[in-house]
Amino acid sequence: MLAKVYNSYYLHNSPNGGIFAVLFGCYPTNMYLCIMKKMIILLLGVMATSWTHAYIDHRKTKEDSVEALIHSKNPPKGEALIRCYMELIRGYLGKDAQKHDRYTRKTLALSYQLNALAARQNALYHLGLQYYGQEKFRDAVYYFQWGLAVTDSMENDKRYSESEVDDMRSQLYGAIGNVYNMQDQLQLAIAYYQKALPIFEKHRWLQSQTILYHNIGELYVTMGNTQEAKRNYLKAIEKGEESKDSLMPALARKGLVMIYIHENNYEQTRQTIEKAYAYFHSHQQEEQAGYAEILAAMSSMSLMEGHQDISKAKTYISEALTLLNDEMMFETKSAIYATACEVAMAEKQWHKALDYGLRSVHDDSLATFSDKECLMHLAEIYMELGDKQKATEYINKVYGIMNRYATDHYQSGLSQMEVLYETEKKQDAITQLTKEKQYYLYGGILVAILLLLLALLFFLYWRSIRLRKRHALLEAKLEGETTERVRIARDLHDRLGGLLTALRLKIAEDNGKKDAVLLTDDAIREMRNVAHHLLPEALHRDGLRTALRDYCQTMRKVSFSFIGDEQFLNKQYEEHLYCIVYELVNNAVKSAHAEHIKVQLMADENLTTVNVSDDGKGLTQGDPKGAGLRNIKERVELMGGMMDIYTPNSGGTEINITIDNHKNPHLGD
């Protein structure tokens, strides 16, 4: 079983899925993070575009024929239609976003009609991928989370095997982890990656475990937690060797080597680097960049305190330099040039060190936090060359980078700066220049933090006032509406009901026509139904599920289904949700003239979802302006939810409402 964490779509659909998994999951450690974040999105886009182009070129006739079949006089139906939609979704991913979105949403709508949970999960996953590729991360997480809710509902469905459900769930965990990773929310990313681990272990998907452990180790390195990084790298090596993999253990050892070098642990560095070197040396053609990086690491090992061998260091770095070519990423070149600079510094060849040092850093406009050590080397070199102005300039560049980094990540940035300063204390000339700057830096960071906190507090206070005012207005309006419903129901039952009953008796006493008596009976029965359903007692007595079920059973054209656990239904929202369903069903019957209406209620500890679909005439183009839908939208917004309206060309309407059970805790207080 190939790895499913980082891009499950390509793992399951591309003939080179294993290669894509390795590329997508394995990027260099710490100093390459910023550029590799961008490269992951780029890689996703490139894979989606380039592979899909090949797919389109190779299968365009099939795609055209599938679309022609769908629009033919005898189009496929049911599961066959879903399979056609999935062919088109796969074909248009990365090539035609509009068609990809259209067929994905058609699949989603059809999955509710057919109760096809696997197709629904697949459609939601593809919607998440679509938004992920557009860097709309909030929307991507929303659809991935929705997909997880669907996957949970598949657990007790005998149509789906345990392995199939676990595969889908791990696919979504990895996708959500990727989203958080891209936003530098590394703790959340690790948490979701680790959710996939028990699944991989249960099914002994060893390659998936290997890649996941390696990448969790990479994230821990970025966070500065070397102990957890080492633990995960070692697990990656263990699982990789068990699965007979050779590349992933070598990559994990490469990451371990960098940690051991920074810890000045020569013996562990030597033992680990020997095995990594054996792999990369025997795979020089396909892993030329990795081999060059290992040579650079061996050169750094030869400069370690107490084991310094400048001659060996020079030999290793010289070979690494001969391997450099224009196809290698700048980050690989930077690592090799940086090591060459250190070797030249150890030889006190300052002009040569300066040349390598200048090659190892980005241009000022592209400088990242990973450039700091190279910039510090340049400052030291200029000091040795007697150019104090240049040395000061590079010290200032270091502080500029650190200031930007502290602004974005000031908590983790402070700890990393402390490590940096502790290391640089050994360099007397550099320390003398940075001492005064250090106070300014800390003072500036402290002031910036205080200003940010004050601005954040002011913003939160201002937003809280606005939200409270808005919620108060909406609650007052909707509470008045609910009160009016109760009053109307009472008046219908007590006053109009009594009058109709008296009228019926009068007609019967006066020997009225039988038709008039029957019509009066129908009027009394309809009036009682309306009065009952405006706000039924069962809603408060038995809960939303029972109230909706009873209501739908009284409607000839309406069916009701429930998925989830009743204990998770948010009691504060039940009255609003009942009124919403009541309004939507009435609209479908009276305005859309629907013949079949489906009401579905889903609940778990995080989300409550209501879906109402019909086969009526649908809504007109553009945003719906009706008072009923505006009222529904206001109720949904009051609960902090989302409402999606979908009207296919063939007719009908589907309205999906999703409520986060943890939002708006003051609603109804």
C-alpha positions in Angstrom: 0.0 0.0 0.0 1.5 3.3 -1.1 1.5 6.4 1.2 -1.7 8.3 1.4 -0.9 11.3 3.6 0.3 14.1 1.4 -1.6 13.8 -1.8 -3.9 10.8 -1.8 -5.6 11.8 -5.0 -2.4 11.3 -7.0 -1.4 8.2 -5.0 -4.7 6.5 -6.0 -4.9 7.8 -9.6 -1.5 8.4 -11.0 0.6 5.5 -12.4 3.6 7.1 -10.6 1.8 7.6 -7.3 4.7 6.3 -5.2 7.1 8.8 -6.7 4.7 11.7 -6.1 4.3 10.6 -2.5 8.0 10.7 -1.9 8.4 14.1 -3.6 5.5 15.5 -1.8 6.4 14.3 1.6 10.2 14.6 1.7 11.7 18.1 1.8 14.9 19.3 3.4 14.9 20.3 7.1 14.8 23.6 9.0 16.8 26.0 6.7 14.7 25.2 3.7 11.3 25.5 5.2 10.1 28.9 3.8 10.9 28.1 0.2 9.6 24.5 0.5 6.3 25.7 1.8 5.8 27.5 -1.5 7.2 24.5 -3.4 4.6 22.2 -1.9 1.7 24.3 -3.3 3.7 24.6 -6.5 4.2 20.9 -6.6 0.5 20.3 -6.1 -0.3 22.7 -8.9 2.4 21.2 -11.2 1.3 17.7 -10.5 -2.4 18.6 -11.0 -1.7 20.5 -14.2 1.1 18.4 -15.9 -0.3 15.0 -15.1 -3.9 16.1 -15.9 -2.7 17.5 -19.2 -1.2 14.1 -20.0 -4.5 12.5 -18.9 -6.6 14.9 -21.1 -4.3 14.4 -24.1 -4.5 10.7 -23.7 -8.2 10.4 -22.9 -9.8 13.4 -24.4 -12.0 11.2 -26.6 -13.2 9.5 -23.6 -13.9 12.7 -21.7 -15.8 14.1 -24.7 -17.8 10.8 -25.0 -18.6 10.9 -21.3 -20.0 14.4 -21.5 -21.9 13.5 -24.7 -23.3 10.4 -22.9 -24.5 12.5 -20.0 -26.3 14.9 -22.3 -27.7 12.3 -24.6 -31.3 11.2 -25.0 -30.7 8.2 -22.8 -28.3 9.4 -20.1 -26.9 7.1 -17.4 -28.7 7.1 -14.1 -27.9 6.3 -10.5 -24.5 4.8 -9.8 -23.6 4.8 -13.5 -24.1 8.6 -13.6 -21.9 9.0 -10.5 -19.2 7.0 -12.2 -19.4 9.3 -15.2 -19.2 12.4 -12.9 -16.1 11.0 -11.2 -14.4 10.4 -14.5 -14.9 14.0 -15.4 -13.9 15.2 -11.9 -10.6 13.4 -12.2 -10.1 14.7 -15.8 -10.8 18.3 -15.0 -8.9 18.6 -11.7 -6.2 21.2 -12.3 -7.3 22.0 -15.9 -10.8 23.4 -15.8 -11.7 24.6 -12.4 -15.3 25.6 -13.4 -16.1 22.2 -14.8 -14.4 20.4 -12.0 -16.5 22.4 -9.5 -19.7 21.8 -11.5 -19.3 18.0 -11.7 -18.1 17.7 -8.2 -21.2 19.5 -6.9 -23.5 17.4 -9.2 -21.9 14.3 -7.6 -22.5 15.8 -4.2 -26.2 16.5 -4.9 -26.7 13.0 -6.5 -25.0 11.3 -3.6 -27.9 12.5 -1.3 -30.5 11.2 -3.7 -28.8 7.8 -3.9 -27.4 7.7 -0.3 -24.0 7.1 -1.9 -21.7 7.9 1.0 -18.4 7.0 -0.8 -19.3 9.3 -3.7 -20.2 12.1 -1.3 -16.9 11.8 0.6 -15.0 11.8 -2.7 -16.9 14.9 -3.9 -16.2 16.7 -0.6 -12.5 15.7 -0.8 -12.2 17.1 -4.3 -13.9 20.3 -3.3 -11.4 20.6 -0.5 -8.5 19.9 -2.9 -9.9 22.6 -5.3 -9.9 25.3 -2.5 -6.6 24.1 -1.2 -5.0 24.6 -4.7 -6.5 28.1 -4.7 -5.0 28.8 -1.2 -8.5 29.2 0.3 -7.5 27.3 3.3 -10.6 27.9 5.5 -12.9 26.6 2.8 -10.6 23.6 2.2 -10.8 22.7 5.9 -14.5 23.1 5.9 -15.0 20.6 3.1 -12.4 18.2 4.4 -14.1 18.2 7.8 -17.4 17.6 6.2 -15.9 14.7 4.4 -14.7 13.3 7.8 -18.3 13.6 9.1 -19.5 11.6 6.1 -16.7 9.0 6.6 -17.8 8.6 10.2 -21.3 7.8 9.0 -19.9 5.0 6.8 -18.5 3.0 9.7 -21.6 1.0 10.4 -22.7 0.8 6.7 -22.1 -2.8 5.5 -21.6 -1.5 1.9 -18.1 -0.3 2.9 -15.2 -2.3 4.3 -13.2 -1.2 7.3 -10.1 -0.8 5.2 -11.9 1.4 2.7 -13.3 3.7 5.4 -9.9 3.9 7.1 -8.3 4.7 3.8 -10.7 7.6 3.2 -10.3 8.9 6.8 -6.5 8.9 6.7 -6.7 10.6 3.3 -8.6 13.5 4.9 -6.5 13.6 8.0 -3.4 14.1 5.8 -5.2 16.7 3.7 -6.2 18.8 6.8 -2.7 18.4 8.2 -1.3 19.8 4.9 -3.6 22.9 5.1 -2.4 23.7 8.6 1.2 23.0 7.6 0.9 25.5 4.8 -0.4 28.1 7.3 2.5 27.4 9.7 0.2 26.0 12.3 2.6 23.2 12.9 1.0 21.8 16.2 -2.3 21.4 14.4 -0.6 19.9 11.4 1.3 17.3 13.5 -1.9 16.5 15.4 -3.8 15.6 12.2 -0.8 13.7 10.8 -0.7 11.7 14.0 -4.4 10.9 13.7 -3.5 8.9 10.6 -0.8 6.9 12.3 -3.0 4.5 14.2 -4.8 3.7 10.9 -1.5 3.0 9.2 -0.4 0.8 12.1 -3.6 -1.1 12.2 -3.4 -2.1 8.5 0.4 -2.2 8.5 0.8 0.3 5.8 4.5 0.6 6.4 5.4 3.0 3.6 2.7 5.4 4.8 4.1 5.2 8.3 7.6 5.8 7.1 6.7 8.9 5.1 4.5 10.2 7.9 7.2 9.7 10.7 9.8 11.4 8.5 7.7 14.4 7.8 6.6 14.8 11.5 10.3 14.8 12.3 10.8 17.6 9.8 8.1 19.7 11.4 9.6 19.1 14.9 12.9 20.3 13.6 11.3 23.5 12.4 9.7 24.0 15.8 13.1 23.5 17.5 12.0 20.3 19.3 15.0 18.1 18.4 14.1 15.4 20.9 10.7 14.7 19.2 12.4 15.2 15.8 14.9 12.5 16.6 12.2 10.1 17.9 10.2 10.4 14.7 13.3 10.1 12.4 14.2 6.9 14.2 10.7 5.5 13.8 10.9 6.4 10.1 14.1 4.5 9.8 12.6 1.5 11.6 9.5 1.3 9.5 11.4 2.0 6.3 13.8 -0.9 6.9 10.8 -3.1 7.8 9.1 -2.3 4.5 12.4 -2.8 2.6 12.4 0.9 1.6 15.8 2.5 1.1 15.1 6.1 0.2 13.0 7.2 3.3 15.4 5.8 5.9 18.3 7.6 4.0 16.3 10.9 4.1 15.6 10.4 7.8 19.2 9.8 8.5 20.1 12.9 6.6 17.8 14.8 9.0 19.3 13.1 12.0 22.8 14.0 10.9 22.0 17.7 10.9 20.7 17.4 14.4 23.7 15.5 15.7 26.1 18.0 14.0 24.3 20.9 15.8 24.5 19.0 19.1 28.3 18.4 18.4 27.6 14.6 18.9 30.5 13.3 16.7 30.0 9.5 17.3 26.3 9.5 16.5 27.0 11.7 13.5 29.6 9.3 12.2 27.4 6.2 12.7 24.4 7.8 11.0 26.2 9.5 8.2 27.9 6.3 7.1 24.6 4.6 6.3 23.2 7.7 4.6 26.3 8.0 2.5 26.1 4.4 1.5 22.6 5.0 0.0 23.2 8.3 -1.7 26.6 7.2 -3.1 25.0 4.2 -4.7 22.2 6.3 -6.1 24.2 9.3 -7.4 22.4 9.6 -10.7 18.8 9.8 -9.4 19.7 11.4 -6.0 22.5 13.8 -7.1 21.3 16.7 -4.9 21.0 14.4 -1.8 24.4 13.0 -2.4 25.9 16.5 -2.6 24.1 17.4 0.7 25.6 14.3 2.4 29.0 15.2 1.2 28.5 18.7 2.7 27.4 17.1 5.9 30.5 14.9 6.0 32.6 18.1 5.5 30.8 19.7 8.4 31.4 16.6 10.5 35.1 16.9 9.8 35.1 20.4 11.3 33.5 19.3 14.5 35.2 20.4 17.7 37.7 17.8 18.9 37.7 15.9 15.6 38.7 18.6 13.2 40.3 17.4 10.0 40.4 20.3 7.6 42.0 18.2 4.9 39.0 15.7 4.9 36.5 18.6 5.1 38.1 20.2 2.1 38.0 16.9 0.1 34.3 16.3 0.8 33.2 19.8 0.0 35.3 19.9 -3.2 33.5 16.8 -4.5 30.1 18.3 -3.5 31.0 21.5 -5.4 31.7 19.5 -8.6 28.2 18.1 -8.5 26.4 21.5 -8.5 24.3 22.2 -11.6 21.7 24.6 -12.8 18.9 22.1 -12.2 19.4 21.9 -8.4 17.3 24.1 -6.2 18.9 27.1 -4.7 18.5 25.7 -1.2 20.7 22.7 -2.0 23.3 25.0 -3.5 23.1 27.3 -0.5 23.8 24.4 1.9 26.9 23.4 -0.1 28.2 26.9 -0.5 27.7 27.6 3.2 29.8 24.5 4.1 32.4 25.5 1.6 32.5 29.0 3.3 33.0 27.3 6.7 35.9 25.2 5.4 37.6 28.3 3.9 37.1 30.1 7.2 38.7 27.2 9.0 41.7 27.6 6.6 41.6 31.4 7.2 41.2 31.9 3.5 39.0 34.9 3.9 38.6 36.0 0.3 37.6 32.5 -0.8 35.3 32.2 2.2 33.7 35.6 1.2 33.0 34.3 -2.4 31.3 31.1 -1.1 29.5 33.0 1.6 28.0 35.5 -0.9 26.8 32.6 -3.0 25.1 30.9 -0.1 22.5 33.6 0.7 19.4 34.8 -1.1 19.0 38.3 -2.6 17.9 40.8 0.1 14.4 40.8 -1.3 14.1 37.0 -0.9 16.1 36.6 2.3 14.6 34.2 4.8 15.3 33.2 8.4 17.5 30.4 7.1 20.0 32.9 5.7 20.9 34.2 9.2 23.9 31.9 9.8 25.4 32.6 6.4 25.0 36.4 6.9 26.7 36.1 10.3 29.6 34.2 8.6 29.9 37.1 6.1 29.9 39.6 8.9 32.8 37.7 10.6 34.7 37.5 7.3 34.4 41.2 6.7 35.7 41.8 10.2 38.7 39.6 9.5 39.2 41.5 6.2 39.1 44.8 8.2 35.9 46.1 6.5 33.9 47.1 9.6 31.3 49.0 7.4 30.5 45.8 5.6 30.5 43.8 8.8 28.0 46.2 10.3 25.9 46.1 7.1 25.6 42.3 7.4 24.9 42.4 11.1 22.0 44.8 10.3 20.8 42.4 7.7 20.7 39.7 10.3 18.7 41.9 12.6 16.3 42.9 9.8 15.6 39.2 9.0 15.1 38.4 12.7 12.8 41.3 13.2 10.6 40.2 10.3 10.6 36.6 11.6 9.8 37.8 15.2 6.9 39.8 13.9 5.3 36.8 12.3 6.4 34.1 14.8 7.6 36.1 17.8 7.1 33.3 20.4 9.1 30.6 18.4 11.4 33.4 17.1 12.5 34.5 20.5 13.7 31.0 21.5 15.5 30.6 18.1 17.2 33.9 18.5 18.4 32.9 22.0 20.0 29.8 20.5 21.6 31.9 17.8 23.1 34.4 20.3 24.3 31.6 22.5 26.2 30.1 19.6 27.6 33.4 18.4 29.0 34.4 21.8 32.2 32.4 20.9 32.9 34.9 18.2 34.4 37.9 20.1 34.5 40.3 17.2 30.9 39.6 16.2 29.7 39.8 19.8 31.2 43.2 20.3 29.3 44.6 17.3 26.0 42.9 18.1 25.9 43.7 21.9 24.3 47.1 21.5 22.0 46.0 18.7 20.8 43.2 20.9 19.2 45.6 23.4 17.6 47.6 20.7 16.2 44.4 19.1 14.7 43.0 22.4 13.3 46.4 23.2 11.8 46.8 19.8 10.3 43.3 19.9 8.9 44.0 23.3 7.3 47.2 22.2 6.0 45.5 19.0 4.5 42.8 21.1 2.8 45.2 23.4 1.4 47.3 20.5 0.2 44.1 18.9 -1.5 43.0 22.1 -3.2 46.4 22.5 -4.3 46.4 18.9 -5.6 42.9 19.3 -7.5 43.7 22.5 -9.0 46.8 20.9 -10.1 44.9 17.9 -11.6 42.1 19.9 -13.5 44.5 22.1 -14.8 46.4 19.0 -15.8 43.2 17.3 -17.5 41.9 20.4 -19.6 45.1 20.7 -20.6 44.8 17.0 -21.5 41.1 17.3 -23.5 41.6 20.5 -25.4 44.5 18.9 -26.1 42.5 15.8 -27.0 39.3 17.7 -29.3 41.3 20.0 -31.2 42.7 17.0 -31.5 39.4 15.3 -32.5 37.6 18.6 -35.1 40.2 19.3 -36.5 39.9 15.8 -36.5 36.1 15.8 -37.8 35.9 19.3 -40.7 38.2 18.3 -41.3 35.9 15.4 -41.4 32.8 17.6 -43.7 34.5 20.0 -46.0 35.5 17.2 -46.0 31.8 15.9 -47.1 30.7 19.4 -49.9 33.4 19.5 -51.1 32.5 16.0 -51.1 28.8 16.8 -53.1 29.4 20.0 -55.6 31.7 18.3 -56.0 29.3 15.4 -56.7 26.4 17.8 -58.7 28.2 20.5 -60.6 30.9 18.6 -60.8 30.0 14.9 -61.0 26.3 15.8 -63.9 26.9 18.1 -65.8 28.9 15.4 -65.3 26.3 12.8 -66.5 23.6 15.2 -69.6 25.6 16.0 -70.2 26.2 12.3 -70.0 22.5 11.6 -72.5 21.7 14.3 -74.8 24.4 13.0 -74.6 23.0 9.4 -75.3 19.5 10.7 -78.3 20.7 12.8 -79.8 22.6 9.9 -79.5 19.4 7.7 -76.8 21.1 5.6 -75.4 19.4 2.6 -73.0 16.5 3.2 -70.3 18.3 1.1 -70.4 21.3 3.3 -70.0 19.2 6.4 -67.0 17.4 4.8 -65.4 20.7 3.7 -65.8 22.1 7.2 -64.2 18.9 8.6 -61.3 19.4 6.2 -60.9 23.0 7.2 -60.9 22.1 10.9 -58.3 19.3 10.3 -56.1 21.6 8.2 -56.3 24.4 10.7 -55.3 22.1 13.6 -52.3 20.8 11.5 -51.2 24.3 10.8 -51.5 25.3 14.4 -49.6 22.2 15.6 -46.8 22.6 13.1 -46.1 26.2 13.7 -44.2 25.3 16.9 -45.1 21.8 18.1 -45.0 20.7 21.7 -43.0 17.7 20.7 -40.1 20.0 19.9 -39.7 21.0 23.5 -40.8 17.6 24.9 -39.0 15.1 22.7 -36.4 17.2 20.7 -35.7 18.2 17.1 -35.4 14.8 15.6 -38.9 13.7 16.8 -40.5 17.0 15.9 -39.1 16.9 12.3 -40.0 13.3 11.9 -43.6 13.9 13.0 -43.9 16.9 10.8 -42.5 15.2 7.7 -44.8 12.2 8.3 -47.9 14.4 8.0 -46.7 15.7 4.7 -47.5 13.4 1.8 -44.5 14.4 -0.3 -41.8 14.7 2.4 -39.4 12.0 3.6 -37.1 12.3 6.6 -33.8 10.7 7.7 -31.4 11.1 10.6 -27.7 10.3 10.8 -25.6 10.7 13.9 -26.3 10.8 17.6 -29.2 12.7 19.2 -27.1 13.5 22.3 -25.0 15.9 20.1 -28.0 18.0 19.0 -27.6 21.5 20.3 -30.7 22.3 22.3 -30.2 26.0 21.9 -30.5 25.7 18.1 -33.4 23.2 17.9 -36.2 25.8 17.7 -34.5 27.8 15.0 -33.7 24.7 13.0 -37.3 23.5 13.2 -38.6 26.8 11.9 -36.0 26.7 9.1 -37.1 23.3 7.9 -40.7 24.2 8.2 -40.2 27.3 6.1 -38.1 25.4 3.5 -40.6 22.6 3.1 -43.5 25.1 2.8 -41.5 26.9 0.1 -40.8 23.7 -1.8 -44.5 22.7 -1.7 -46.2 26.0 -2.4 -43.7 27.9 -4.5 -41.6 25.3 -6.2 -44.5 22.8 -6.7 -42.2 20.0 -5.8 -43.4 16.3 -5.9 -40.7 14.8 -3.7 -38.9 16.5 -0.8 -36.1 15.0 1.2 -35.2 16.3 4.7 -32.0 15.0 6.3 -30.7 15.8 9.7 -27.1 14.9 10.7 -25.4 15.5 14.1 -22.1 14.8 15.8 -20.3 16.5 18.6 -19.0 19.3 16.3 -21.5 19.9 13.6 -25.3 19.8 13.0 -26.3 19.7 9.4 -29.7 20.0 7.8 -30.2 19.2 4.1 -33.5 19.9 2.3 -33.7 18.9 -1.4 -36.7 18.9 -3.8 -37.5 18.2 -7.5 -39.5 21.5 -8.0 -39.0 24.2 -10.4 -35.9 25.6 -8.6 -34.9 29.1 -7.9 -34.4 31.9 -10.4 -30.8 32.9 -11.3 -29.0 35.3 -9.0 -29.2 35.6 -5.3 -32.6 34.7 -3.8 -34.3 37.8 -2.5 -37.5 36.3 -1.0 -38.4 37.3 2.5 -38.6 33.6 3.6 -35.0 32.9 2.5 -33.7 36.1 4.0 -35.3 35.1 7.3 -33.7 31.7 7.1 -30.3 33.2 6.3 -30.6 35.5 9.3 -31.4 32.5 11.6 -28.4 30.6 10.2 -26.1 33.6 10.7 -27.4 34.0 14.2 -26.2 30.4 14.9 -22.9 31.1 13.3 -23.6 28.6 10.5 -23.3 28.4 6.7 -26.0 28.0 4.1 -25.3 26.6 0.6 -28.0 26.8 -2.1 -27.7 24.6 -5.2 -30.1 24.6 -8.2 -29.1 22.3 -11.0 -30.1 23.0 -14.6 -32.4 20.0 -14.6 -34.5 21.6 -11.9 -35.0 21.2 -8.2 -33.2 22.9 -5.3 -30.9 21.6 -2.6 -30.2 23.7 0.5 -27.6 22.6 2.9 -27.2 24.3 6.4 -24.2 23.5 8.6 -24.0 24.7 12.2 -20.9 24.6 14.4 -22.2 23.3 17.7 -19.4 25.2 19.6 -20.2 28.7 18.1 -22.3 31.4 19.7 -22.5 29.9 23.2 -24.7 32.9 24.3 -27.5 32.2 21.9 -30.7 31.8 23.7 -29.3 32.9 27.1 
